[in-house]
Amino acid sequence: MAAAKSTAKYFVLDTSVLLHNPNSLFSFDDNQVVIPFDVLEELDKFKKDSNDVGRNARMVIRHLDQLREKGHLADGVQWNGHNGCIRVDMEATHVPGLNESVPDNRIIASAWRLKQAGKHVIFISKDINARIKSDALGIDTQDFESQKVDYETLYSGCREIVTDGAAIDRLYAAKRLDSTDPVLAALDPPLFPNEYVLLKNNADQSQTGLGRYVASLHAALPLTRTKKACFGILPRNLQQIMALDLLLDDDIQMVTLMGTAGTGKTLLALAAGMTKCFNEQRYERLLVARPIMPLGRDIGFLPGSKDEKMAAWMQPIFDNLEFLLADRRVHSAESANTEAKLKALIEGGKVVLEALTYIRGRSIPHQFMIVDEAQNLTPHEIKTIASRVGEGTKIVLTGDAEQIDNPYLDANSNGLSFTIEKLKASEIVGHVTLERPERSGLASLVVKEL
């Protein structure tokens, strides 16, 4: 193996990084990637799991096994013609103050020893506490950045422009506002495909215009559907109007909805799905999936059959479906009838509720697919799920980046935020950030004040 350059950086990877993205091994170009031996021990513990963590562990192990065929991992193995290499660190190191019985501490010790040897070491971990420990030892410490976005500047799907009333008049009189119009031409950056533009009259704030930019036409078109009901649901605010516009547009193949609790993400997605599946018969069935994350346990730990296990995790979906199916002009006397309607739809295969555990490996054509709580998925997991989408299927991702249960994800690194930012320039993808809770007055108060 060619000698490493003296300027090479040594990236010591924690287990959490490899479980988050098994391809992170190959994300550091011409540098040295160091895998402490204790990371292999931890991968061995996770490899038997049937969830995505287990699959990622097995994928990393396969990557290392393929590298092993090219040379000795203890010495370092180059990959795909790069000058850098991937190496397994076998040496044990004592670091004053660290409890050596803790695997995370022994992993950090590998980075510390390399630093003591004068190497340019960077410790990479998704584990916040591990980053704090290594930083306290004076080690350059970072999160895995290759799949992160800036949540504070995340694409919202809508831009507000204060202009004169003439621009609003032009939008509705011509049924379009061309990208060459002075109002749109001045935007930096230009409007993205399917981005909404809210025009406000600077002289009269009550006069507004709302349009969606259609890239193929190089123009923003006014929304024709505003306060029309969708499966009995009326949009209550501007963001909900925009969300339904995307959800009901058959040309948009992926919709992402981000918002805090009570903003209506799941309810709107289900209402649109039921309209498209049952009223318009545009899709064969409504498929709703959720990650099994809240308690960090696999679905197998719950007693009963698959459907009985699913009931606990899918209760929020059941609640929304029953609400949509209920005749809201009457009260509890209709609850049994509503449950019967829902049961009939599920037994007839028109509504399918699924854990994401069972999505991998499937092909999903001609369905309206909703992935709820998508903020608990990694970018790699969302890529895996979206790649299951077959011909004629629409996929909707909903979530709240401020309510993440996955210990290795945050608002910047979760799969939903990553997808929103990376696909914003696509003509078949649309996004709306819902800002105003509409569940109840109390819910609005709690979200705002707490």
Number of C-alpha atoms within 10 A of each C-alpha: 11 10 7 15 12 8 9 15 18 22 23 26 25 25 24 21 19 24 23 23 20 22 15 17 20 17 12 16 13 18 20 24 27 25 25 24 19 22 21 17 12 16 22 14 12 19 19 13 14 12 18 20 21 17 17 23 26 20 19 21 18 13 15 18 12 12 19 15 10 12 13 13 21 16 13 23 24 19 16 8 8 12 18 25 27 24 23 21 21 14 11 15 17 14 16 9 8 15 12 16 8 10 15 20 20 22 26 27 23 26 31 24 17 18 17 11 10 8 16 18 25 21 25 24 25 24 17 12 11 20 21 13 16 23 15 11 18 10 21 18 22 17 16 21 13 10 18 19 20 13 16 8 8 15 19 18 25 22 14 11 17 15 15 16 18 9 21 22 15 15 20 16 11 11 16 21 25 20 20 11 12 11 16 19 13 11 12 7 7 11 24 19 24 26 26 27 21 17 23 21 18 14 11 10 11 9 14 18 20 23 25 25 25 20 17 8 11 15 22 25 22 22 17 11 12 16 15 13 12 19 18 14 14 15 19 14 16 15 22 25 20 26 25 24 18 26 29 17 14 14 12 18 19 23 22 29 31 26 21 20 22 18 26 26 28 24 19 24 29 26 24 24 31 24 19 24 20 16 11 10 11 17 21 18 25 25 20 23 23 22 20 19 17 11 8 10 11 14 18 12 8 13 9 10 9 13 11 11 16 19 13 12 20 20 11 13 19 16 11 17 21 17 16 21 19 21 15 11 6 9 9 11 8 13 16 10 15 19 16 13 16 19 13 13 15 15 11 11 14 18 22 15 20 19 18 19 15 10 14 15 10 12 12 20 17 17 23 29 26 25 25 24 24 28 30 29 26 25 22 19 21 21 13 14 20 19 14 17 20 14 11 15 20 26 24 27 27 24 24 23 24 13 15 20 17 16 13 19 20 21 22 18 25 27 26 27 28 23 19 25 18 13 16 20 16 14 19 15 21 29 29 26 24 24 18 20 23 17 12 11 9 11 14 18 11 12 13 11 6 6
